[in-house]
């Protein structure tokens, strides 16, 4: 990975630690509903596409003069709707062959 890309990604990660709003109880961001599943219980392609479109980060990021040259998505994954618990994620699509690259999800716990 080249140095400018490392600096950009590190800056975005650092930015997200200080600027991201906390999740509040009753956040209505669900990625799919049980009624939007196929026969095997998996989310339908339409539901997944709608959720991805909802989470797509578009335009310029604060402090940047131009839009980035890659797709990235951000949102919350609900883990306990009753108590308003969710985990924030920010996904950066690979610059090369994104459909062929493996995906790693790393979530740190909290209280």
CNS distance restraints for C-alpha pairs under 8 A (distance, minus, plus):
assign (resid   1 and name CA) (resid   5 and name CA) 6.83 0.50 0.50
assign (resid   1 and name CA) (resid   6 and name CA) 6.75 0.50 0.50
assign (resid   2 and name CA) (resid   6 and name CA) 6.39 0.50 0.50
assign (resid   3 and name CA) (resid   7 and name CA) 6.15 0.50 0.50
assign (resid   4 and name CA) (resid   8 and name CA) 6.13 0.50 0.50
assign (resid   5 and name CA) (resid   9 and name CA) 6.11 0.50 0.50
assign (resid   6 and name CA) (resid  10 and name CA) 5.95 0.50 0.50
assign (resid   7 and name CA) (resid  11 and name CA) 5.99 0.50 0.50
assign (resid   8 and name CA) (resid  12 and name CA) 6.21 0.50 0.50
assign (resid   9 and name CA) (resid  13 and name CA) 6.21 0.50 0.50
assign (resid  10 and name CA) (resid  14 and name CA) 6.15 0.50 0.50
assign (resid  11 and name CA) (resid  15 and name CA) 5.94 0.50 0.50
assign (resid  12 and name CA) (resid  16 and name CA) 6.12 0.50 0.50
assign (resid  13 and name CA) (resid  17 and name CA) 6.51 0.50 0.50
assign (resid  14 and name CA) (resid  18 and name CA) 6.91 0.50 0.50
assign (resid  15 and name CA) (resid  19 and name CA) 6.04 0.50 0.50
assign (resid  16 and name CA) (resid  20 and name CA) 5.37 0.50 0.50
assign (resid  23 and name CA) (resid  27 and name CA) 6.89 0.50 0.50
assign (resid  23 and name CA) (resid  76 and name CA) 7.82 0.50 0.50
assign (resid  23 and name CA) (resid  84 and name CA) 7.51 0.50 0.50
assign (resid  23 and name CA) (resid  85 and name CA) 7.39 0.50 0.50
assign (resid  23 and name CA) (resid  86 and name CA) 6.64 0.50 0.50
assign (resid  24 and name CA) (resid  84 and name CA) 6.19 0.50 0.50
assign (resid  24 and name CA) (resid  85 and name CA) 7.91 0.50 0.50
assign (resid  25 and name CA) (resid  81 and name CA) 7.78 0.50 0.50
assign (resid  25 and name CA) (resid  83 and name CA) 6.53 0.50 0.50
assign (resid  25 and name CA) (resid  84 and name CA) 3.85 0.50 0.50
assign (resid  25 and name CA) (resid  85 and name CA) 7.13 0.50 0.50
assign (resid  26 and name CA) (resid  81 and name CA) 7.26 0.50 0.50
assign (resid  26 and name CA) (resid  84 and name CA) 5.77 0.50 0.50
assign (resid  27 and name CA) (resid  84 and name CA) 6.94 0.50 0.50
assign (resid  29 and name CA) (resid  76 and name CA) 6.95 0.50 0.50
assign (resid  29 and name CA) (resid  78 and name CA) 7.73 0.50 0.50
assign (resid  30 and name CA) (resid  77 and name CA) 7.49 0.50 0.50
assign (resid  30 and name CA) (resid  78 and name CA) 6.91 0.50 0.50
assign (resid  31 and name CA) (resid  47 and name CA) 7.47 0.50 0.50
assign (resid  31 and name CA) (resid  48 and name CA) 7.10 0.50 0.50
assign (resid  31 and name CA) (resid  51 and name CA) 5.30 0.50 0.50
assign (resid  31 and name CA) (resid  77 and name CA) 7.56 0.50 0.50
assign (resid  32 and name CA) (resid  36 and name CA) 6.40 0.50 0.50
assign (resid  32 and name CA) (resid  43 and name CA) 6.60 0.50 0.50
assign (resid  32 and name CA) (resid  47 and name CA) 5.80 0.50 0.50
assign (resid  32 and name CA) (resid  48 and name CA) 7.02 0.50 0.50
assign (resid  32 and name CA) (resid  51 and name CA) 7.16 0.50 0.50
assign (resid  33 and name CA) (resid  37 and name CA) 7.44 0.50 0.50
assign (resid  33 and name CA) (resid  43 and name CA) 7.91 0.50 0.50
assign (resid  34 and name CA) (resid  41 and name CA) 7.77 0.50 0.50
assign (resid  34 and name CA) (resid  43 and name CA) 7.64 0.50 0.50
assign (resid  36 and name CA) (resid  43 and name CA) 5.93 0.50 0.50
assign (resid  36 and name CA) (resid  44 and name CA) 5.80 0.50 0.50
assign (resid  36 and name CA) (resid  47 and name CA) 6.28 0.50 0.50
assign (resid  37 and name CA) (resid  41 and name CA) 5.18 0.50 0.50
assign (resid  37 and name CA) (resid  42 and name CA) 5.15 0.50 0.50
assign (resid  37 and name CA) (resid  43 and name CA) 4.21 0.50 0.50
assign (resid  37 and name CA) (resid  44 and name CA) 4.98 0.50 0.50
assign (resid  38 and name CA) (resid  42 and name CA) 5.61 0.50 0.50
assign (resid  38 and name CA) (resid  43 and name CA) 6.25 0.50 0.50
assign (resid  38 and name CA) (resid  44 and name CA) 5.60 0.50 0.50
assign (resid  43 and name CA) (resid  47 and name CA) 6.31 0.50 0.50
assign (resid  43 and name CA) (resid  48 and name CA) 6.54 0.50 0.50
assign (resid  44 and name CA) (resid  48 and name CA) 6.32 0.50 0.50
assign (resid  45 and name CA) (resid  49 and name CA) 6.01 0.50 0.50
assign (resid  46 and name CA) (resid  50 and name CA) 6.10 0.50 0.50
assign (resid  47 and name CA) (resid  51 and name CA) 6.17 0.50 0.50
assign (resid  48 and name CA) (resid  52 and name CA) 6.12 0.50 0.50
assign (resid  49 and name CA) (resid  53 and name CA) 6.15 0.50 0.50
assign (resid  50 and name CA) (resid  54 and name CA) 6.19 0.50 0.50
assign (resid  51 and name CA) (resid  55 and name CA) 6.35 0.50 0.50
assign (resid  52 and name CA) (resid  56 and name CA) 6.10 0.50 0.50
assign (resid  52 and name CA) (resid  73 and name CA) 7.37 0.50 0.50
assign (resid  55 and name CA) (resid  73 and name CA) 5.12 0.50 0.50
assign (resid  55 and name CA) (resid  74 and name CA) 5.30 0.50 0.50
assign (resid  55 and name CA) (resid  75 and name CA) 5.71 0.50 0.50
assign (resid  56 and name CA) (resid  71 and name CA) 7.39 0.50 0.50
assign (resid  56 and name CA) (resid  72 and name CA) 6.12 0.50 0.50
assign (resid  56 and name CA) (resid  73 and name CA) 4.38 0.50 0.50
assign (resid  56 and name CA) (resid  74 and name CA) 6.61 0.50 0.50
assign (resid  57 and name CA) (resid  71 and name CA) 7.44 0.50 0.50
assign (resid  57 and name CA) (resid  72 and name CA) 5.76 0.50 0.50
assign (resid  57 and name CA) (resid  73 and name CA) 5.26 0.50 0.50
assign (resid  57 and name CA) (resid  74 and name CA) 6.56 0.50 0.50
assign (resid  58 and name CA) (resid  67 and name CA) 7.94 0.50 0.50
assign (resid  59 and name CA) (resid  67 and name CA) 5.55 0.50 0.50
assign (resid  60 and name CA) (resid  64 and name CA) 6.23 0.50 0.50
assign (resid  60 and name CA) (resid  65 and name CA) 7.08 0.50 0.50
assign (resid  60 and name CA) (resid  66 and name CA) 5.74 0.50 0.50
assign (resid  60 and name CA) (resid  67 and name CA) 4.36 0.50 0.50
assign (resid  60 and name CA) (resid  68 and name CA) 7.10 0.50 0.50
assign (resid  61 and name CA) (resid  67 and name CA) 6.96 0.50 0.50
assign (resid  70 and name CA) (resid  92 and name CA) 7.45 0.50 0.50
assign (resid  70 and name CA) (resid  93 and name CA) 6.52 0.50 0.50
assign (resid  70 and name CA) (resid  94 and name CA) 7.50 0.50 0.50
assign (resid  70 and name CA) (resid  95 and name CA) 6.23 0.50 0.50
assign (resid  71 and name CA) (resid  92 and name CA) 6.30 0.50 0.50
assign (resid  71 and name CA) (resid  93 and name CA) 5.48 0.50 0.50
assign (resid  72 and name CA) (resid  90 and name CA) 7.07 0.50 0.50
assign (resid  72 and name CA) (resid  91 and name CA) 5.41 0.50 0.50
assign (resid  72 and name CA) (resid  92 and name CA) 4.38 0.50 0.50
assign (resid  72 and name CA) (resid  93 and name CA) 5.80 0.50 0.50
assign (resid  73 and name CA) (resid  90 and name CA) 5.64 0.50 0.50
assign (resid  73 and name CA) (resid  91 and name CA) 5.03 0.50 0.50
assign (resid  73 and name CA) (resid  92 and name CA) 6.59 0.50 0.50
assign (resid  74 and name CA) (resid  88 and name CA) 7.41 0.50 0.50
assign (resid  74 and name CA) (resid  89 and name CA) 5.52 0.50 0.50
assign (resid  74 and name CA) (resid  90 and name CA) 4.25 0.50 0.50
assign (resid  74 and name CA) (resid  91 and name CA) 6.19 0.50 0.50
assign (resid  75 and name CA) (resid  88 and name CA) 5.74 0.50 0.50
assign (resid  75 and name CA) (resid  89 and name CA) 5.62 0.50 0.50
assign (resid  75 and name CA) (resid  90 and name CA) 6.75 0.50 0.50
assign (resid  76 and name CA) (resid  86 and name CA) 5.83 0.50 0.50
assign (resid  76 and name CA) (resid  87 and name CA) 5.35 0.50 0.50
assign (resid  76 and name CA) (resid  88 and name CA) 4.44 0.50 0.50
assign (resid  76 and name CA) (resid  89 and name CA) 6.04 0.50 0.50
assign (resid  77 and name CA) (resid  86 and name CA) 5.33 0.50 0.50
assign (resid  77 and name CA) (resid  87 and name CA) 5.17 0.50 0.50
assign (resid  77 and name CA) (resid  88 and name CA) 6.41 0.50 0.50
assign (resid  77 and name CA) (resid  89 and name CA) 7.36 0.50 0.50
assign (resid  78 and name CA) (resid  84 and name CA) 7.81 0.50 0.50
assign (resid  78 and name CA) (resid  85 and name CA) 6.20 0.50 0.50
assign (resid  78 and name CA) (resid  86 and name CA) 4.19 0.50 0.50
assign (resid  78 and name CA) (resid  87 and name CA) 6.48 0.50 0.50
assign (resid  79 and name CA) (resid  85 and name CA) 5.65 0.50 0.50
assign (resid  79 and name CA) (resid  86 and name CA) 5.13 0.50 0.50
assign (resid  79 and name CA) (resid  87 and name CA) 7.09 0.50 0.50
assign (resid  80 and name CA) (resid  84 and name CA) 5.98 0.50 0.50
assign (resid  80 and name CA) (resid  85 and name CA) 4.82 0.50 0.50
assign (resid  80 and name CA) (resid  86 and name CA) 6.66 0.50 0.50
assign (resid  81 and name CA) (resid  85 and name CA) 6.10 0.50 0.50
assign (resid  81 and name CA) (resid  86 and name CA) 7.75 0.50 0.50
assign (resid  87 and name CA) (resid 107 and name CA) 7.87 0.50 0.50
assign (resid  93 and name CA) (resid  98 and name CA) 6.08 0.50 0.50
assign (resid  94 and name CA) (resid  98 and name CA) 4.74 0.50 0.50
assign (resid  94 and name CA) (resid 101 and name CA) 7.18 0.50 0.50
assign (resid  97 and name CA) (resid 101 and name CA) 6.49 0.50 0.50
